Amino acid sequence: MFKLKNSVQNYEWGKKDWLPHFLGEENPKNQPWAELWMGAHPKAPSRRVNDDAPLDEIIRSEGADLLGERVYAHYGRLPFLFKVLAVEAPLSIQVHPSKEQAQEGYARENDRGIPLDAFNRNYRDNNHKPEIICAVTPYTAMKGFRSLDEIKENFRLLGEVPGLDLFTGKEIKDFYLRLMGLDKREKDLLLEAATSLDDSSAENRWVKILMNHYPGDISALSPLFLNLIELKEGEALYLPAGELHAYLSGVGIELMANSDNVLRGGLTPKFMDMNELEKIVRFEYSPVKILKKENRDYFFSGVEEFRLGEKTINQDFLLDTDNEAAILLVFEGTLRIGSGGTSLEARRGDSFFIPWNSGKVTLSGEGRVFWSTVRQKG
């Protein structure tokens, strides 16, 4: 077991104060601190505190000694990426490909000679990116399509826009492609109609917020066709491949497969490839399902690359990772962590890499922890 030093991503949508306070650090440039990355993604790997060695290089060097034979043989790397997200402003609407789609798209764009950092690059790696988000403050998100009947009802609130019918087709896909394909005049008419929405619902309020953040972007109407979800602290969502989603506000713990593949579907000045988006998005009604912890400690997603654990500590606790490598984050309090004869003091914001063969890790003191580990098969 060893302590980690992690990278912060300064995306524009991030909060300026939450992560600095959480980590006990200063923010002298008053930058947005959006994401804390814990893992071995080559874009921003965690580092071992003792020698500043990057975690991805440590794993390449020590391989199965850290991850175990099964995981190292199957993935050849740490298969998950663990994050803390601090959302001040709405993120872009996005979707993630399946593993097969990622492998095909990555190879195709490589064959076309598109640089990995190019503006018009869709696939940054060949992996899928299913993810789970757990709210640690009230957390607002959009996820998946509403039913077509509900979408129609919501758009009736805009009143009749002369010459504009979004529902000539019978499927959600027909509606979405028609909406996204509107010309500028049609978009302006529809957005102008949306200014008359009252504040009687969260959907209406968020439409106005998004119109203010992204003027002229028709995707500001997305709360009318995507499920708007307000998570309470401790509630979680799973986001599979192909499902449009966006995070709007709050702080959450996010865990995902080790990938950076994102295709954007609105609320962004970044590259949008509608042809590719049409191939990836699942155009179907997606009822909201709030995740509950299984066996009191883990949230269940069904993904083999990861599972997310959470526990409030007020007496000695044995953390059993089922002989799988893990990353442990101290979210609150002060704890003592023991493993294999090593005992370390840990405070809020500290994180640790736990090798697969560490056995049960003892936690004592008072606090709250989150951890990520590979889900065992079977």
C-alpha positions, 0 to 999 in steps of 0.5 A: 500500500502506498499514498498517491498524489493526484492531478487536478483538471482545470476545466471551465465548468469546475468550482473554484473553492470546493476541491482546494478546500477538500485537499487543503490546498491554495488556489492562488490563480483562482482557477476552476478545479473541476476534476481530481483524477485517481488512477493510471490514465496516461493523460494524468496518472497519479504519482506515488508520494514516496518517489513521485513515480507515475502510477501507469509506469509503476504498473508497467514495471510491476504488473501482476505484482500490483494488479494480480495475474488475472487482471493484468493478463486481461487488461494489461493496466489498471482498468478503472479511473476514479474521480471527484467532480466539482460542478459549478456550471453545466457540462456538455451533453455527451455519450460514450461508445461501447467497447466494440464501437471504440475499437472500430472508431479508434482504428478508423481515425488512426487509419485516417491519420487524425492526431490524437489531440486533434479538434475533430478527433472522436476516439482518444483510445480504444476502450469503452467508458461506462461510469457511475456517479455518486452524489456527495452533495445534492447533484443534478444531472440529465440522463437518457431520453424521456418517453416520446409522449412525455417529450411531446407534452413538454414541447407543447409548453412552448406553444405553436411555432408556425411552420415548425413540427418536430414530431413528423416521425414516430420514433425518438430518433426522428424527433432528435435528428429533426431538432438537431438539424433545424436551421438557424431561423428555426432554432431561434424561433424555438428558443424565443418561444422557450423564453416564455416558460414559467418557473413552475418546474425544475425542467423549465428553470433548467432550460432558462439556465442552459439558455443563459450559459449557451445562448443560441444552442438548441440543446438548451431545451434538453431538460424537456427531452432528457430525464432531469435527475436530482440526486440526494447525497449518497444516491448514484447513477450508472451511465452505460454506453450510448446514453446521452447525459450531462452533469449540471451541478453539484459534487460527486464521486465518479468511477469509470472504465479507464478511457477518455472517449467522449462524443459531444451532443450539445451545450459545447463549443467543442467538436460535434460529429452528428453522423458519428453521434447518430451511430452511438446514441441509443434512441430509446426511452430510458427510465431513471434507476437510482442505484442503491448499495449492495451488501451495504458497501458497494454500488452495483453497476454490473461492469466488470472493470470496476465497482464503487464502495462507500462506508462511514467509519465510526468503529474498526472496519475491515475493508475486504477488496476480494483480492483485487487492486483498489484505490481508497479515498478518505472523504471525511475525517481522520483515519488510521489505515493498516495493511500488511504490517504498514500503518498510515495516518490519513486525512480528508483528501488523502488517497492510497493504492492498495495492491491485490494481495494486501489482504484485508485493510483495517480502518480505524478512527472516524470518517468516511471513505470511498474506494474503487476496485475491479469487480470479480467475475462470477 
